[in-house]
Amino acid sequence: MNKPHSRNVLFLCTGNSARSVLAEATLNALSGGRFAAYSAGSHPAGRVNPYALELIDGNGWPTAGLRSKSWDEFAAPGAPEMHFIFTVCDAAAGEACPVWLGHPTTAHWGVPDPAAVDGSDVQKRRAFRDAYTALRRRIELFLALPLDKLDAARTRQELAAIPQRADATLQGLAGAQPASHAAGA
C-alpha cells in the first residue's frame, strides 16, 4: 500500500468506524499517490459504520480493506512509519497515545461524530455527508500545502490552522447558497 516517495498519514478517532475511515478513504482517493492514508481508533468499534461505507462507495472509491482497528497496530514493530497523524475527534485528541515510530507531525482536526446522530436515515446520511465535507475540505487544504518548502515549525503551524480555514470556507459557501437550498428545501 505504501508507494515510493509517498508519506504515511494516520487518522485517529475513538471508534475508527466513521470519521477516521472517511478521512482515510478521501486522502487515498485525492492524493494521487503522494500520501498513503490509514486510520485507527483508541477503542475500535469492530466494524465500519454502514453509512460511512455507503458514502465512500457512492464516491466510487474502494471500500475493500477498510476496517475498524486499534491504533496499537501502528505502534507495533513492523508497522509503517507515519509522517503525519491527525486526530479527528475530541475524545481521541485528549487520550494518551501510543509511542509512534519516527517523529510524526501531529494536529487535531476535530469533526462532530456523525455516528452519534439519532434520527431518520435521511438525518444520519446528512450527518455523514457533513462530516465528509468537513474532512474533505481539511484534506484539500492539506494537499495544497507546499510541504517540501516548509520547515517543521511552519508545517505544524499550517496543519493546526487547517480546521479554522476549512470551517471558514465552508461557512462562506453555505452563506452563498440560494435561500431555498440553505434552508434545506
C-alpha positions as CSV (number, residue, x, y, z in Angstrom):
1,M,0.0,0.0,0.0
2,N,2.9,2.3,0.7
3,K,4.2,3.7,-2.6
4,P,7.7,5.0,-3.2
5,H,8.1,8.7,-2.2
6,S,4.7,8.7,-0.5
7,R,4.2,10.0,3.0
8,N,2.2,8.0,5.5
9,V,-0.8,9.6,7.3
10,L,-2.8,8.1,10.1
11,F,-6.2,9.4,11.0
12,L,-7.4,8.7,14.6
13,C,-10.7,8.7,16.3
14,T,-12.1,6.7,19.2
15,G,-14.1,4.0,17.4
16,N,-12.5,4.0,13.9
17,S,-15.9,3.4,12.4
18,A,-16.8,6.7,10.7
19,R,-14.7,10.0,10.6
20,S,-11.2,8.4,10.5
21,V,-12.3,5.9,7.9
22,L,-13.9,8.7,5.8
23,A,-10.6,10.6,6.0
24,E,-8.5,7.6,5.1
25,A,-10.6,6.9,2.0
26,T,-10.7,10.5,1.0
27,L,-7.0,11.2,1.3
28,N,-6.1,7.9,-0.6
29,A,-8.6,8.9,-3.4
30,L,-7.4,12.6,-3.7
31,S,-3.7,12.4,-3.1
32,G,-2.6,10.9,-6.4
33,G,-0.2,8.6,-4.6
34,R,1.6,11.4,-2.7
35,F,0.2,10.0,0.5
36,A,-0.7,6.6,1.9
37,A,-3.6,7.1,4.4
38,Y,-4.5,4.8,7.2
39,S,-7.0,5.0,10.1
40,A,-7.3,3.6,13.6
41,G,-9.1,4.1,16.9
42,S,-8.3,4.1,20.6
43,H,-11.3,1.9,21.3
44,P,-12.2,0.4,17.8
45,A,-15.9,-0.3,17.3
46,G,-15.1,-3.6,15.5
47,R,-16.8,-2.6,12.2
48,V,-17.0,0.3,9.9
49,N,-20.3,2.2,10.1
50,P,-22.5,1.3,7.1
51,Y,-23.3,5.0,6.4
52,A,-19.6,5.6,6.0
53,L,-19.2,2.7,3.6
54,E,-22.2,3.9,1.6
55,L,-20.8,7.4,1.3
56,I,-17.3,6.1,0.3
57,D,-18.8,3.7,-2.2
58,G,-21.1,6.4,-3.5
59,N,-17.9,8.4,-4.4
60,G,-16.7,5.4,-6.5
61,W,-13.9,4.8,-4.1
62,P,-12.8,1.3,-2.9
63,T,-14.1,0.0,0.4
64,A,-12.2,-3.3,0.4
65,G,-9.7,-3.3,3.1
66,L,-11.4,-0.7,5.2
67,R,-11.9,-2.0,8.8
68,S,-12.1,-0.8,12.3
69,K,-8.8,-1.4,14.0
70,S,-6.7,-0.4,17.1
71,W,-4.1,2.3,17.0
72,D,-1.8,-0.2,18.6
73,E,-1.3,-1.8,15.2
74,F,0.5,1.3,14.1
75,A,2.7,1.4,17.2
76,A,3.9,-2.2,16.8
77,P,7.2,-3.3,15.3
78,G,6.9,-3.6,11.6
79,A,4.2,-1.0,11.3
80,P,4.6,1.7,8.6
81,E,6.3,4.8,9.9
82,M,3.9,7.7,10.0
83,H,4.8,11.1,8.8
84,F,1.6,12.8,9.9
85,I,-1.0,11.9,12.5
86,F,-4.4,13.7,12.7
87,T,-7.0,13.2,15.4
88,V,-10.4,13.8,14.0
89,C,-12.4,13.5,17.3
90,D,-12.0,15.4,20.5
91,A,-12.0,12.3,22.7
92,A,-9.1,10.7,20.9
93,A,-7.2,14.0,20.9
94,G,-7.4,14.0,24.7
95,E,-6.2,10.4,25.2
96,A,-2.7,9.2,25.9
97,C,-1.5,8.0,22.5
98,P,1.0,5.1,21.9
99,V,4.6,6.0,21.2
100,W,4.7,6.3,17.4
101,L,7.7,5.1,15.3
102,G,9.7,8.0,13.9
103,H,8.7,11.6,14.7
104,P,5.3,12.2,13.0
105,T,3.9,15.7,12.9
106,T,0.6,15.8,14.6
107,A,-2.5,18.0,14.5
108,H,-6.1,17.9,15.7
109,W,-8.8,18.3,13.1
110,G,-12.0,17.7,15.2
111,V,-15.2,17.0,13.4
112,P,-18.6,16.1,15.1
113,D,-19.3,12.4,15.2
114,P,-21.9,11.5,12.6
115,A,-22.4,8.1,14.2
116,A,-23.8,9.8,17.3
117,V,-26.7,11.3,15.4
118,D,-30.1,9.8,16.3
119,G,-32.9,10.2,13.8
120,S,-34.1,9.1,10.4
121,D,-31.9,7.6,7.7
122,V,-32.1,11.0,6.0
123,Q,-30.8,12.8,9.1
124,K,-28.0,10.2,9.6
125,R,-26.9,10.4,5.9
126,R,-26.9,14.2,6.2
127,A,-24.6,14.0,9.3
128,F,-22.2,11.7,7.5
129,R,-22.3,14.0,4.4
130,D,-21.5,17.0,6.7
131,A,-18.6,15.1,8.4
132,Y,-17.3,14.0,5.0
133,T,-17.5,17.6,3.6
134,A,-15.6,19.0,6.6
135,L,-12.9,16.3,6.4
136,R,-12.6,16.6,2.6
137,R,-12.0,20.4,2.9
138,R,-9.3,19.8,5.5
139,I,-7.7,17.2,3.3
140,E,-7.8,19.5,0.3
141,L,-6.1,22.3,2.3
142,F,-3.5,19.7,3.5
143,L,-2.8,18.6,-0.1
144,A,-2.3,22.2,-1.2
145,L,0.4,22.8,1.4
146,P,4.0,23.1,-0.1
147,L,5.3,20.6,2.5
148,D,8.7,20.3,0.9
149,K,9.2,24.0,1.3
150,L,8.1,24.3,5.0
151,D,10.3,23.7,8.0
152,A,8.9,21.6,10.9
153,A,7.6,24.5,12.9
154,R,5.8,26.1,10.0
155,T,4.4,22.8,9.0
156,R,2.9,22.3,12.5
157,Q,1.6,25.9,12.4
158,E,-0.1,25.3,9.0
159,L,-1.6,22.0,10.0
160,A,-3.0,23.4,13.2
161,A,-4.7,26.3,11.2
162,I,-6.4,24.0,8.7
163,P,-9.6,23.3,10.7
164,Q,-10.2,27.1,11.1
165,R,-9.6,27.8,7.4
166,A,-11.7,24.8,6.3
167,D,-14.6,25.8,8.5
168,A,-14.4,29.5,7.4
169,T,-14.5,28.3,3.7
170,L,-17.5,26.0,4.3
171,Q,-19.4,28.7,6.2
172,G,-18.8,31.1,3.3
173,L,-20.1,28.5,0.8
174,A,-23.2,27.9,3.0
175,G,-23.9,31.6,3.1
176,A,-23.6,31.9,-0.7
177,Q,-26.2,29.2,-1.4
178,P,-29.7,30.2,-2.6
179,A,-32.1,30.6,0.3
180,S,-34.1,27.5,-0.8
181,H,-31.0,25.3,-0.6
182,A,-29.7,26.8,2.6
183,A,-33.0,26.2,4.3
184,G,-32.8,22.5,3.4
185,A,-35.7,22.7,0.8
